[in-house]
Amino acid sequence: MDARKFVFDIEKRLKKEFETVDNLMLFNSEKVLNAMHEEQISESHFASTTGYGYNDIGRDAIERVFARILGAEKCVVRNQFISGSHALNVTFFALLRPGDTMLSISGEPYDTLKEVIGISNNPSSLASFNISYEQIDLVNDDFDIKRIKEALTSKKYKLVHIQRSRGYSSRKSLTVEKLERVIKEIRSACKDVIIMVDNCYCEFVEDKTPLEVGADVIVGSLIKNLGGGIAPNGAYVAGKENLINLVGERLTLPGEGLEVGPTLGINKDILLGLYMAPNAVGSSLKVAILASLALEELGYIVDPRYDEKRADIVDMITFGNEKDLIKFVEGIQMGSAIDAHALPVPTDMPGYEDKIIMASGSFTQGSSIEISADGPIREPYNAYMQGSLTYEYGKLALIKAIENMRK
């Protein structure tokens, strides 16, 4: 099979789906541009601070821009966050106190949060501070509203946690439409509970944010969607001002909060990454749509399907066997820009229970908005593919992956 011709032929069938993505890219680009205009972003905001980071006008302007785009009262955007998981960890510890209980209503969270919460034993977990955890699983890829309302009316919970993206599970990612419906039901049962959403991989995939449909706090990474492949690290937490102030005091220290935190020359990269993010996310969506139809035509199960409404940039490809999973991930690495000569192998990784194989030939280590694919070595042998800073690079990587599988 000529993989190149095969992919180009598949591409011709996707005009309608690509046009929808183009319209979304324009909408989100205008959103970013308007926010930058409203905050009068200028070259002076690129200036760096060191030490304590007092009076960093660029940092403060960036956080106001993010707040406008995300529909937040306040936002913390910092390079002191190591990752999205770190930002989630800080937010949990900021909002929960000993004796509190949190409730996950999207099932078990992502692997790297299990030790944070205490699902897997760790002496530094929330559980070790006497913070309890309960969960309600999704039913048919949607919220179990009946059980959620029963739980909220029978017991006091401090925080409801929702993870939008599927992680390494096989359930579907959660659209803003589904969030809006469940948030209304939560509020009818309990007005005071904090609704916190893990928004990683989901920014700019739709035309609304979880905050705009009633969530209190959302969290995401800058080496995923909103960093546009340019921000070298960092994450954000956005939402209600009183909650973001608590997050700031947990990230730094009580009494100083968001007033400190040196930017160390990162401001321009964050702003430029945000500026490019609608295009990078749009490219990632087009690559995901192309891969979904191409791999479905090759006989694999892909979720979401090419013509389904999407909540994030991730394709889950079910290979059914270890060999095809490994060959596909190898091929994505071969089609990457960095370390294309390196051969990814399954290995143990911190925070994960199974061996993981990961292709991430990226300019920024671990960047998921650049073309990447990874998955745990366990049945049913799913690969999770995401990203591509441009559609063309993603298409070339897909061709390489299909060629490697067909050798």
N, C-alpha and C positions, 0 to 999 in steps of 0.2 A: 504493500500500500504506500502511495506517495502521501506522506503526512502533510506536506505543505499544501498540495492541491486539495486534500480533504478538508483542511481547516479553512482555506479560502472559499471553498464551495459552501461550507457551513455558514460562513460570515454573510454570504449573499442573502441568506434567509432571515436575517435579523434586523432588517431596516426599521421595522416598527418599534422593536424593543430599544434599539439604539437611539431612536428619535425621542423616546420617553426620557432616556438618560440625559440627552442633550438639553431638554427643557428643564430638567432638575438642576443641571450644572449652571444654567443661566440664572435660575431662581436663587440658588445658594451663593453664586458669585455676587449678585446684586446685594444680597444680605450682608456679605462681608464688606463690600465696598461702602455701603451706606454706614455701617458701624464705624469704619475707619474715617469716613468724612465727618460723622457726628462727633467723634473724639479728636478731630483735627490732628491726626497722626502726622508727624513731621520727622525730619532727620535727627532732630535733637532727642527723639525717643529711642534712638539706637545706642545712646551713650551707655557705658558700662559702669557698674559700681562694684566695690570690693568690700571686704570686712563685714560690717553689720548690714550694709545696704540701705542706710537711712536715706530718705528723700529721693528714691529712685523713680523719677517721673515716668520713665519708659515702662517699668514694671507695672506701675499703677494704671497707666493708660492701656496697656495690654489687657489687664484684668477687667477694665471697663468695656473694652471692645468685645472680649469673650462673653461678658455678661449680656451685652446687647444681642449678640448673635444667638445665644442659648436661651434667652428669655429669663434671665436670672436677676434677682435683686443684687447679688454680689457674686464674685468669682475669685478663686485663688488659682493662679497659673504660675507654677514654679519649677525651676530646674532642680530644686532640692528634692522633688519627688523622683525616685529612681525608676518608677514604672507605674502603670495603671494599678497593678496589684498593691504597690506601696501606698498609692493614694487611697485605695479602698481600705487598707489596713488603718491608715491614719484617721480616716473618716469614721470607721467603726469605733476606734478608741476615743475619738472626740465626742461622739454622740451617745455612747453607752456607758453605764456606770455599774459597779458591782450590785448584783441583785436584779438587774434588768434582764429582759428576754427579748431576743430578736427572732423574727419569723421570716423565713425565706418562702415565698409563694411561687417560685419558679423551679422548685426542686433543688437538688444538690448543686452547690456552686462549683466554679472552675477549680481545677486541681490545686492551683497555688494558694487558694483561700482556705483549704481544708485545715492546714496547720494554724492559720491565722484565727479561725473560728474555734478550733479545738475538736473538729470531727476526727482529725488525726492528732494523736497526742503530741503536745509541745508545751513546755513549761512557760512559754511566753504568750500563749494563746489567750483569746477572750475567755475561754472556759476556766483558765487558771486564775482569772480575776473574778470568778463567780458570775460571769455573764453567760446566760443560758441561750441555747440555740434550738429552734424547732423548724421543721419544714413541711410544706404541703406541695406534693408533686403536681405537675401539670397533668391534665386529662385530655387526650387527643390533641396535644400541642396547644392547649389553651388553659387559662386559669380555672381552677376548681372553685368557682365563686361561692358555691354553697358551703363548702368546708371552710373557706376563708372567712366568710361572715359568721359562721358558727364559732370559729376560733376567736375572732375579735370581740364577739359579744359575751363569751364565756370566760375570758382571761385577759389580763392587762399585758400588752406588748408595748415596748418602747419604740421599736423600729420594725418596719416591714421592708425586706430586701427583695429586689427584683433584678435578676441578671438577664439582660436582653439577648445577648449572643449565646449560642448553644455551648460554647466551650468544646470539650471533647465528648459531649453527649450526642445522642442521635436525634434529640427533639428539635423542633423548628425554632428559629430565632423569633423574637417577639416584636411585632409591629407597634407603632405608636397608637394605632387604632385599638389594638387589644389592651394596651396600657390604659388608655383613656377610659375604656369600659370598666376595667377592674378598679381603677382609682376611684371612680364614682361610687362603686359598691363598697370600697373600703371606707370612704368618707361617710357613707350612710350608716355604717356600723360603728365607726370610731373616728371622731373628728381630730383627735389630738396625736394619733400615732404618726411617727416620722416615716415618710415614704421615700426610700433611697433606691436609686436605679444605677446599676452598673451599665454605662452607656458605651463601653468599649466596642469598637468596630462598627458602630451604628451612626456616627455623626455624618450629616449631609447625605444620608441614604434616603431620607424622606424630607418633606418640607415642613415638618413640625418637630419640636423636641419634647421629651417627657415633661419638662418644666412647664411647657405651654399647655399641657393637659392635666396639670395638678400635682405632679411629683414635687417633693420638697428639696431633694438633693440629687444631683447626677455627678458621675465620676467617669473620667476617661483619660486616655494616654496620648501624649504628643508624638510618640513614635508609631502611632496608628493614624487614624483619619485626619485629625485636626492639625497635625504637624506637617502635613503635605510632603513628607519625605525630606524636609529640610531641617526642622527642629532636631537637634542631636540627642535630646532626652527631655524628660519632664512629663508632667501630667496636670490635669485641672480638676477642681471640684467646684461646682456651681450650684446656686440655689438661694434659699432664704438667708437674709443677712445675718440673723442671729445664729444660724447653724454654721454658716461659713466662718464667722468669727471664732466659733469653737474649734473648727478645723484648723484655722490659722494658729491658734494658741497650742494646739497639739503638735502641729508641724514644727513650730519654733519653740515658744515658751509662754506661759501665762504672763500677761501684762505687756507683752511686746507683740505677739501675734503677727499680723500681716504688715506691721510697720518695719519689719526687718527681713533680710533675705537678699544677699547680693546677687546680681544677675550675671556678673562675670562675662559680659560681652555677648550674651545669648539673645538679647532683645530683638535684634534685626532678624535673626534666624527664625524666631517664633513668629514674628509678624509676617515675614516672607512666606513661611510655611503655611500660615493661616490663609494668606492671600492665594496661594496655589492649591489649597486643600480641596475646594469644590471640583477643580479639574482632576486632581489626583484620585479623588473618590469616584468621580465619573468614569475615569479610565479603568479603575479597579472593577467597577460594576460591569462595564462592557466586556472586560476579560472574563469575569465570572460567568456572564451570560453566554459568551462564546464557548467557554470550557464546558458549561453545563450541557449545551446541545451537542457538542462534539463527543463528549464522553458518553452521553446517553446513546448516541448513534453507534458507539463502539460496544454497547451492551452493558454498561455500568449504571448503577443507580446513583443519581445526583440530586441533591437537595440544597436549595430550591431548584425546581426545573427552570429552564431558560425563560419561560413566559410568566412565572409567578411573581407576585409582589414580594419585594425584598425588604428585610429589616436591617441587614448588615452586608458587609462586602465578602462574606465567606461562602465558599462552595464546600459541601461535604460530599465526598466521593466514596462510595462503598465498593471496594474492590473484591471483598470476599476471600482474599488470600493474601498472604504475606508478600509473596514474590511481586505481584503487580503493584502493591502499595510501595514497596521499596524502589522498583524500577521507575515509577512515576515521580517520586520525590527526587531520585537521582537525576532524572531528566530536567526537572525544574531548576536544580542546581546548575546543571550544564548550560541552561539557557539564561543564567543570571550574569550580571556584570562582574561581580567580585567573587573570587575563589571558585570560578566555574570549573577549574581543573580538580577541585577537591571532591572526594566521594563521601557523601553523607552516609553514616552507618547508625543503626539503632544503638542507643546508649542510655545510661541512667542520667537523669537531670534533676537538680534540686527542685523540690516541690511537686514531683510527679511520681506516681506509684508504679507505672509501667515504663519499660524502655521506650524512648521517643526517637523517631527519625525526623530530621528537620532539614529542609533546604531553605537557606536564607542567605543568598549571595548578595548581601545588602551593604550599602555605604554606611549605614548606621546599624550597629549590632542589635539584632533582634527586631528590627523594624518590620512591622506587619503591613504597612502601606506600600512597601516595595514588594516585588513579586516574591512569594514564599509559599511553601507547602510543608505541612508537618502532620504527624499523627502518632498515636500510641500503637505499639506492637501488641495488639489484642484484637480478638474477634469483635466486630465483623471486618476489621482491617479498613478503617476509614482514614482517608486523608482529608485534611482541612486546608484548602487553598484560598489565598487571599492576596489582594494587592496588585499593583503595577503602577508605577508613576506615570507611565504612558501606555496607551492601548497597544501601540506597536511593539514595545518591548514585551508586554504580556503575551501577545499573540505569538511572537517568536519563541518564548519560553514554552508555551503550550505545544507548539510544533515539535520542539526538541524532546519534550516529555513523551509525546505520542511515538516519536521515532524510537526512543529508548525502550519503550514498552514493546514495540513491534519487532525489535531485533531478534 
